[in-house]
Amino acid sequence: MTIKALSLDEKLYIYLLSVSFRETDLLQKLRVETRALPEFNMQITPEQGQFLGLLAKIIGAKKVLEVGVFTGYSSLSTLLALPPEGRLVACDINEVWTAMAERYWTLAGVRHQVELRIGPAIDSLNELIKAGESDTFDMAFIDADKSHYRDYYEAALRLVRVGGLIVIDNLLWSGKVADPKVNDPDTLAIRDINDRLHRDERIDYSLIPMADGIGVARVREKT
């Protein structure tokens, strides 16, 4: 028995997918199309998408917030797990990438469940708060520009209800967070949010070594 998470070589990763992964044809098509983009590495891994859908089902989510849409793999994975009356508010700044997401939402028959907000995400989050939507979301997924992770997290804490989940991607940052010689702005921002999540008494929390590190916070109390 190992005392830490296993390093997944290609053989073990393929085995993991073979015994756990269930991807719809449409999600696979979206993933393959995204692979043709120069920025394809911004897409979450397929097992992360499945994990998001599972979390949504576990808590019975009906209203979800996404900060950072890219081409829509994470949002579609979540939407397919929501009930017919479910709603997803998706925030992004890029109309080209989200056009692909919209196309796949439409193909999946869930476009009517999405409120897409184009513009700086922090502005969209503040608008939701001002509109009285605090404490109304069941789950939030944050996967956007790292320099604003702290702001996105604090806004999500206001918008997500007690007992709801805030999921944050890229918290292991390809290992750079553990290298003291790396001090670029994005790495510093992720170190900052990792420290904040670790110490924040308002949440129950676990950082999972899946893909590039995915943090799962359960909102415990409001201050």
BASE-950142 format. One record per residue: y, z, x of N, C-alpha, C, CB in turn; residue number from 1. Coordinates in steps of 0.2 Angstrom, whole numbers, plus 5000, padded with zeros to 4 digits. Glycine has a CB too. Layout:
<recs>
 n_c2 n_c3 n_c1 ca_c2 ca_c3 ca_c1 c_c2 c_c3 c_c1 cb_c2 cb_c3 cb_c1 bamar
    Y    Z    X     Y     Z     X    Y    Z    X     Y     Z     X   NUM
...
</recs>
This chain:
<recs>
 n_c2 n_c3 n_c1 ca_c2 ca_c3 ca_c1 c_c2 c_c3 c_c1 cb_c2 cb_c3 cb_c1 bamar
 4994 5000 5004  5000  5000  5000 5006 5000 5004  5000  5006  4995     1
 5011 4996 5003  5017  4995  5006 5022 5000 5004  5020  4988  5006     2
 5027 5003 5008  5032  5008  5006 5038 5004 5005  5033  5013  5011     3
 5039 4998 5005  5045  4994  5003 5043 4987 5000  5049  4993  5010     4
 5048 4984 4997  5047  4977  4994 5044 4972 4999  5053  4975  4991     5
 5039 4969 4997  5036  4964  5001 5041 4958 5002  5029  4961  4998     6
 5040 4955 5008  5044  4949  5010 5039 4943 5007  5045  4948  5017     7
 5042 4939 5003  5039  4934  5000 5039 4927 5004  5041  4932  4993     8
 5033 4926 5007  5033  4919  5010 5031 4914 5005  5027  4919  5016     9
 5031 4908 5007  5030  4902  5002 5024 4903 4998  5031  4895  5005    10
 5019 4905 5001  5012  4905  4998 5012 4911 4992  5007  4907  5003    11
 5015 4917 4994  5015  4922  4990 5020 4921 4984  5017  4929  4993    12
 5026 4918 4985  5030  4916  4980 5027 4911 4975  5037  4913  4983    13
 5024 4906 4977  5021  4902  4973 5015 4905 4968  5017  4896  4977    14
 5012 4910 4972  5007  4914  4968 5010 4918 4962  5003  4918  4972    15
 5016 4921 4964  5020  4925  4960 5022 4921 4954  5026  4928  4963    16
 5024 4915 4955  5026  4911  4949 5020 4909 4945  5030  4905  4952    17
 5015 4908 4948  5009  4906  4945 5006 4911 4940  5003  4904  4950    18
 5007 4917 4941  5004  4922  4937 5010 4926 4932  5001  4927  4941    19
 5016 4924 4933  5021  4927  4929 5026 4923 4926  5025  4932  4933    20
 5027 4916 4928  5032  4912  4926 5031 4908 4920  5034  4908  4932    21
 5035 4908 4915  5035  4904  4909 5041 4901 4908  5033  4909  4903    22
 5042 4895 4909  5048  4891  4909 5047 4885 4904  5050  4888  4916    23
 5052 4885 4899  5052  4879  4894 5053 4873 4898  5057  4880  4889    24
 5051 4867 4895  5053  4860  4898 5060 4859 4899  5049  4855  4893    25
 5064 4862 4894  5071  4861  4894 5074 4864 4900  5075  4862  4888    26
 5072 4871 4901  5075  4874  4907 5073 4871 4913  5072  4882  4906    27
 5067 4869 4913  5065  4865  4920 5069 4859 4921  5057  4863  4919    28
 5070 4855 4916  5074  4849  4916 5081 4851 4919  5075  4845  4910    29
 5084 4856 4916  5091  4858  4918 5091 4860 4926  5093  4864  4914    30
 5085 4864 4928  5085  4866  4934 5084 4860 4939  5079  4871  4935    31
 5080 4856 4937  5079  4850  4942 5086 4846 4942  5074  4845  4939    32
 5089 4845 4937  5096  4841  4937 5101 4845 4941  5098  4840  4930    33
 5101 4851 4941  5106  4855  4945 5104 4855 4952  5105  4863  4943    34
 5098 4854 4954  5096  4853  4961 5099 4847 4964  5088  4853  4961    35
 5101 4842 4960  5105  4836  4963 5112 4838 4965  5104  4831  4958    36
 5115 4843 4963  5122  4845  4965 5122 4848 4972  5125  4849  4959    37
 5128 4846 4975  5129  4849  4982 5129 4857 4981  5135  4847  4985    38
 5131 4860 4975  5132  4867  4975 5126 4870 4971  5138  4869  4970    39
 5120 4867 4972  5114  4869  4968 5112 4876 4970  5108  4864  4970    40
 5113 4879 4976  5111  4885  4977 5115 4891 4973  5112  4886  4985    41
 5120 4889 4969  5124  4894  4965 5119 4895 4959  5130  4891  4963    42
 5114 4891 4958  5110  4893  4952 5105 4898 4953  5106  4886  4950    43
 5104 4903 4948  5100  4908  4949 5093 4905 4949  5100  4913  4943    44
 5088 4909 4952  5081  4907  4952 5078 4907 4946  5077  4912  4957    45
 5073 4903 4945  5070  4903  4938 5067 4910 4936  5064  4898  4938    46
 5064 4914 4940  5062  4921  4938 5067 4925 4936  5057  4924  4944    47
 5073 4924 4939  5079  4928  4937 5081 4927 4930  5085  4927  4942    48
 5081 4920 4928  5082  4918  4921 5077 4921 4916  5082  4911  4921    49
 5071 4921 4918  5066  4924  4914 5067 4932 4913  5059  4923  4917    50
 5069 4935 4919  5070  4942  4919 5076 4944 4914  5072  4944  4926    51
 5081 4940 4914  5087  4941  4910 5085 4940 4902  5093  4935  4911    52
 5081 4935 4901  5078  4934  4894 5074 4940 4892  5074  4928  4893    53
 5070 4943 4896  5066  4949  4895 5070 4955 4894  5061  4950  4901    54
 5075 4956 4898  5080  4962  4897 5083 4961 4890  5085  4962  4902    55
 5086 4955 4888  5089  4954  4882 5084 4956 4876  5091  4947  4881    56
 5078 4954 4877  5073  4956  4871 5071 4963 4871  5067  4952  4872    57
 5071 4966 4877  5069  4973  4877 5074 4978 4874  5069  4976  4885    58
 5081 4976 4874  5086  4980  4871 5088 4977 4864  5092  4981  4876    59
 5085 4972 4862  5087  4969  4856 5094 4966 4856  5086  4974  4850    60
 5096 4963 4861  5103  4961  4862 5104 4955 4856  5104  4958  4869    61
 5110 4956 4854  5113  4951  4849 5119 4948 4851  5114  4954  4842    62
 5123 4952 4856  5129  4949  4858 5129 4950 4866  5135  4953  4855    63
 5130 4945 4870  5130  4945  4877 5136 4942 4880  5123  4941  4879    64
 5138 4944 4886  5143  4942  4889 5141 4939 4896  5149  4947  4891    65
 5143 4933 4898  5142  4930  4904 5148 4928 4908  5137  4924  4903    66
 5148 4931 4914  5154  4929  4919 5151 4925 4924  5157  4936  4922    67
 5153 4919 4924  5150  4914  4929 5144 4910 4925  5148  4917  4935    68
 5146 4904 4923  5141  4900  4919 5137 4895 4924  5144  4896  4914    69
 5141 4892 4928  5139  4886  4932 5136 4881 4928  5133  4888  4937    70
 5130 4878 4928  5127  4873  4924 5123 4876 4918  5122  4868  4928    71
 5123 4882 4918  5120  4885  4911 5113 4888 4911  5120  4880  4906    72
 5110 4888 4917  5103  4890  4917 5102 4898 4915  5099  4890  4924    73
 5106 4902 4917  5106  4909  4915 5108 4910 4908  5111  4913  4920    74
 5113 4906 4906  5115  4907  4899 5110 4904 4894  5122  4903  4897    75
 5107 4899 4896  5101  4896  4891 5095 4900 4891  5099  4889  4894    76
 5094 4903 4897  5088  4908  4897 5089 4914 4893  5087  4911  4905    77
 5095 4916 4893  5097  4922  4888 5097 4920 4881  5104  4925  4890    78
 5101 4914 4880  5101  4912  4873 5094 4911 4869  5105  4905  4872    79
 5090 4908 4873  5083  4907  4870 5079 4914 4868  5079  4903  4875    80
 5082 4919 4871  5079  4926  4870 5083 4930 4864  5079  4930  4876    81
 5089 4927 4862  5092  4930  4857 5090 4928 4850  5100  4928  4857    82
 5091 4932 4845  5089  4930  4838 5094 4925 4835  5090  4937  4833    83
 5093 4922 4830  5097  4916  4827 5104 4918 4826  5094  4914  4821    84
 5105 4924 4825  5112  4927  4824 5116 4929 4830  5113  4932  4818    85
 5112 4928 4836  5115  4931  4842 5121 4927 4844  5109  4930  4847    86
 5125 4930 4849  5131  4926  4851 5132 4928 4858  5137  4929  4847    87
 5134 4923 4862  5135  4923  4869 5142 4921 4871  5130  4919  4873    88
 5146 4925 4874  5153  4923  4876 5152 4922 4884  5158  4929  4875    89
 5154 4915 4885  5153  4913  4892 5159 4911 4895  5148  4907  4892    90
 5160 4914 4901  5167  4913  4905 5166 4910 4911  5170  4920  4906    91
 5170 4904 4912  5169  4901  4918 5176 4897 4919  5163  4895  4918    92
 5177 4894 4925  5183  4891  4927 5182 4883 4928  5186  4894  4933    93
 5176 4881 4928  5175  4874  4930 5172 4870 4924  5169  4874  4936    94
 5176 4865 4922  5174  4862  4916 5169 4856 4917  5180  4858  4913    95
 5168 4854 4923  5163  4849  4925 5156 4853 4925  5164  4846  4932    96
 5155 4858 4928  5149  4862  4928 5147 4864 4921  5149  4868  4933    97
 5152 4867 4917  5150  4869  4910 5149 4864 4905  5156  4874  4908    98
 5151 4858 4907  5150  4852  4903 5142 4851 4903  5153  4846  4905    99
 5139 4852 4909  5132  4851  4909 5128 4857 4905  5129  4851  4916   100
 5131 4863 4906  5128  4868  4902 5129 4867 4894  5132  4875  4903   101
 5135 4864 4892  5135  4863  4885 5130 4858 4882  5143  4861  4884   102
 5129 4853 4887  5124  4848  4885 5117 4851 4884  5124  4842  4890   103
 5115 4855 4888  5109  4858  4887 5109 4864 4882  5107  4862  4894   104
 5114 4867 4880  5115  4871  4874 5114 4867 4868  5121  4875  4874   105
 5117 4861 4868  5116  4857  4862 5109 4855 4861  5121  4851  4863   106
 5106 4853 4867  5099  4850  4866 5094 4856 4864  5097  4848  4873   107
 5096 4862 4866  5092  4868  4864 5093 4870 4857  5093  4873  4869   108
 5098 4867 4854  5100  4869  4847 5104 4876 4847  5094  4870  4843   109
 5107 4878 4852  5110  4885  4852 5118 4884 4854  5107  4889  4857   110
 5120 4878 4854  5128  4878  4856 5132 4882 4851  5130  4870  4855   111
 5130 4882 4845  5134  4886  4840 5135 4893 4841  5132  4884  4833   112
 5130 4896 4845  5130  4903  4847 5134 4905 4853  5123  4905  4848   113
 5137 4900 4856  5141  4901  4862 5149 4900 4861  5139  4896  4867   114
 5152 4905 4863  5160  4904  4864 5161 4904 4871  5163  4911  4861   115
 5163 4897 4873  5164  4896  4880 5172 4897 4881  5162  4889  4882   116
 5173 4901 4886  5180  4902  4888 5182 4899 4895  5182  4910  4888   117
 5186 4894 4896  5187  4891  4902 5194 4894 4905  5188  4884  4901   118
 5194 4897 4911  5200  4900  4914 5198 4905 4918  5205  4902  4908   119
 5202 4909 4922  5200  4914  4926 5197 4920 4922  5207  4917  4929   120
 5191 4922 4924  5187  4926  4920 5190 4933 4919  5180  4927  4924   121
 5194 4935 4923  5197  4942  4922 5202 4941 4916  5200  4945  4928   122
 5205 4936 4916  5210  4935  4910 5206 4934 4903  5214  4928  4911   123
 5200 4931 4903  5196  4931  4897 5193 4937 4896  5190  4926  4899   124
 5191 4941 4900  5189  4948  4899 5194 4953 4896  5186  4951  4905   125
 5200 4952 4899  5206  4956  4896 5207 4954 4889  5212  4956  4901   126
 5207 4948 4888  5208  4945  4881 5203 4948 4876  5208  4938  4881   127
 5197 4948 4878  5192  4951  4874 5193 4959 4872  5185  4951  4877   128
 5195 4962 4878  5197  4969  4877 5203 4970 4872  5199  4973  4884   129
 5208 4966 4873  5214  4966  4869 5212 4965 4862  5220  4962  4872   130
 5207 4960 4861  5205  4958  4854 5201 4963 4850  5202  4952  4854   131
 5200 4969 4854  5196  4974  4850 5189 4974 4851  5198  4975  4843   132
 5186 4970 4856  5179  4969  4857 5176 4974 4862  5178  4962  4859   133
 5179 4979 4864  5176  4984  4868 5170 4988 4864  5181  4990  4870   134
 5165 4989 4868  5159  4993  4865 5155 4989 4860  5162  4999  4862   135
 5156 4982 4860  5153  4978  4855 5147 4973 4859  5158  4974  4852   136
 5147 4973 4865  5142  4969  4868 5136 4973 4870  5145  4965  4875   137
 5130 4970 4870  5124  4973  4871 5122 4972 4879  5118  4970  4867   138
 5124 4967 4882  5123  4965  4889 5128 4961 4892  5116  4962  4889   139
 5129 4961 4898  5133  4957  4902 5130 4955 4908  5140  4961  4904   140
 5131 4949 4910  5128  4946  4917 5134 4943 4921  5123  4940  4915   141
 5134 4946 4927  5140  4944  4931 5137 4940 4937  5144  4951  4934   142
 5139 4934 4938  5137  4930  4944 5143 4925 4945  5130  4926  4942   143
 5148 4927 4948  5154  4923  4949 5157 4925 4956  5160  4924  4943   144
 5164 4923 4957  5167  4924  4963 5166 4932 4965  5174  4922  4963   145
 5164 4933 4971  5163  4940  4973 5169 4944 4974  5159  4939  4980   146
 5174 4941 4976  5180  4945  4977 5183 4949 4971  5186  4940  4979   147
 5181 4947 4965  5183  4950  4959 5177 4954 4955  5185  4945  4954   148
 5172 4955 4959  5166  4959  4956 5168 4965 4953  5160  4959  4961   149
 5172 4969 4957  5174  4976  4955 5178 4975 4948  5178  4979  4960   150
 5182 4971 4948  5186  4970  4942 5182 4968 4936  5192  4965  4943   151
 5177 4963 4937  5172  4961  4932 5168 4967 4929  5168  4955  4934   152
 5166 4971 4934  5162  4976  4932 5165 4981 4928  5159  4980  4939   153
 5171 4983 4930  5175  4988  4926 5177 4985 4919  5182  4990  4930   154
 5178 4979 4919  5179  4976  4912 5173 4976 4908  5182  4969  4913   155
 5167 4974 4911  5161  4974  4907 5159 4981 4905  5156  4972  4912   156
 5161 4986 4909  5160  4993  4907 5164 4995 4900  5162  4998  4912   157
 5169 4992 4899  5173  4993  4893 5170 4989 4887  5180  4991  4894   158
 5168 4983 4889  5165  4979  4884 5158 4980 4881  5166  4972  4886   159
 5154 4983 4886  5147  4984  4884 5146 4991 4881  5142  4983  4890   160
 5142 4991 4876  5141  4998  4872 5137 5003 4876  5138  4996  4866   161
 5137 5009 4875  5133  5014  4878 5126 5012 4876  5135  5021  4875   162
 5122 5012 4881  5115  5010  4881 5114 5003 4882  5112  5011  4874   163
 5119 4999 4883  5119  4992  4885 5118 4991 4892  5125  4988  4882   164
 5117 4985 4894  5115  4983  4901 5121 4979 4904  5109  4980  4902   165
 5122 4980 4911  5126  4976  4915 5122 4974 4921  5133  4979  4917   166
 5121 4967 4921  5117  4964  4926 5121 4960 4931  5111  4960  4923   167
 5120 4962 4938  5125  4959  4943 5121 4955 4948  5129  4964  4946   168
 5122 4949 4950  5118  4945  4954 5121 4945 4962  5118  4938  4952   169
 5117 4943 4966  5119  4942  4973 5121 4949 4977  5125  4938  4974   170
 5118 4954 4975  5120  4961  4978 5117 4962 4985  5118  4966  4974   171
 5112 4958 4987  5109  4958  4994 5112 4953 4999  5102  4958  4994   172
 5115 4948 4996  5120  4943  4999 5116 4940 5005  5126  4946  5001   173
 5110 4938 5005  5106  4935  5010 5106 4940 5016  5109  4929  5012   174
 5106 4946 5015  5105  4951  5020 5112 4953 5024  5100  4949  5025   175
 5117 4949 5022  5123  4950  5026 5126 4957 5025  5128  4945  5024   176
 5125 4960 5019  5128  4966  5018 5125 4972 5022  5126  4968  5010   177
 5120 4971 5025  5117  4976  5030 5118 4974 5037  5109  4976  5029   178
 5122 4969 5038  5124  4967  5045 5131 4969 5047  5123  4960  5046   179
 5132 4975 5051  5139  4977  5052 5143 4972 5055  5139  4983  5056   180
 5140 4967 5058  5144  4962  5062 5147 4957 5057  5140  4958  5067   181
 5145 4957 5051  5148  4952  5046 5153 4956 5041  5142  4949  5041   182
 5159 4953 5041  5164  4957  5038 5169 4952 5034  5168  4961  5042   183
 5166 4946 5032  5170  4941  5028 5172 4944 5021  5167  4935  5027   184
 5177 4942 5018  5179  4945  5012 5174 4945 5006  5185  4941  5009   185
 5170 4940 5006  5164  4941  5000 5159 4946 5002  5161  4934  5000   186
 5157 4947 5008  5153  4952  5010 5156 4959 5009  5151  4951  5018   187
 5162 4960 5011  5165  4966  5010 5166 4968 5003  5172  4966  5013   188
 5167 4963 4999  5168  4964  4991 5161 4966 4989  5170  4958  4988   189
 5155 4963 4991  5149  4965  4988 5147 4972 4991  5143  4960  4991   190
 5149 4974 4997  5147  4981  5000 5151 4986 4995  5150  4981  5007   191
 5157 4984 4993  5161  4988  4989 5158 4989 4983  5168  4985  4988   192
 5156 4984 4979  5153  4985  4973 5146 4989 4973  5152  4978  4969   193
 5142 4987 4978  5136  4991  4979 5137 4998 4980  5132  4988  4985   194
 5142 5000 4984  5144  5007  4984 5146 5010 4978  5149  5008  4990   195
 5150 5007 4974  5153  5009  4968 5147 5010 4963  5158  5004  4965   196
 5143 5005 4962  5137  5006  4958 5132 5011 4960  5133  4999  4958   197
 5131 5012 4966  5127  5018  4968 5130 5025 4966  5126  5017  4976   198
 5136 5025 4966  5139  5032  4965 5142 5033 4958  5145  5033  4970   199
 5142 5028 4954  5145  5028  4947 5141 5032 4943  5146  5021  4945   200
 5143 5038 4940  5140  5042  4936 5140 5040 4929  5142  5049  4936   201
 5143 5035 4927  5144  5032  4921 5138 5028 4919  5150  5028  4920   202
 5134 5026 4924  5128  5022  4923 5121 5025 4925  5129  5015  4926   203
 5116 5022 4923  5109  5023  4926 5108 5016 4929  5103  5024  4921   204
 5105 5016 4935  5106  5010  4940 5100 5009 4944  5112  5011  4944   205
 5098 5003 4945  5093  5001  4950 5095 4994 4953  5086  5001  4947   206
 5094 4994 4959  5095  4987  4963 5089 4984 4965  5100  4988  4969   207
 5087 4979 4962  5080  4976  4962 5080 4970 4967  5078  4973  4955   208
 5076 4970 4972  5076  4965  4977 5072 4959 4975  5072  4967  4984   209
 5075 4956 4969  5073  4949  4967 5078 4944 4969  5073  4950  4959   210
 5075 4939 4971  5080  4933  4974 5085 4936 4979  5083  4930  4968   211
 5091 4936 4977  5097  4938  4982 5099 4945 4980  5103  4933  4982   212
 5095 4949 4976  5097  4955  4974 5100 4956 4968  5101  4959  4980   213
 5097 4959 4963  5100  4959  4956 5100 4966 4954  5096  4955  4951   214
 5106 4969 4952  5108  4975  4950 5107 4976 4943  5114  4978  4953   215
 5104 4981 4940  5104  4982  4933 5106 4989 4931  5096  4982  4930   216
 5112 4989 4928  5115  4996  4926 5115 4997 4918  5123  4996  4928   217
 5113 5003 4916  5113  5004  4909 5119 5009 4908  5106  5008  4907   218
 5123 5007 4903  5129  5011  4902 5127 5018 4899  5134  5007  4898   219
 5129 5023 4902  5127  5030  4900 5132 5033 4896  5125  5034  4906   220
 5139 5033 4898  5144  5036  4895 5151 5032 4896  5145  5043  4898   221
 5155 5034 4892  5162  5031  4892 5167 5036 4894  5164  5028  4886   222
 5172 5035 4899  5177  5039  4901 5183 5037 4899  5176  5041  4909   223
</recs>
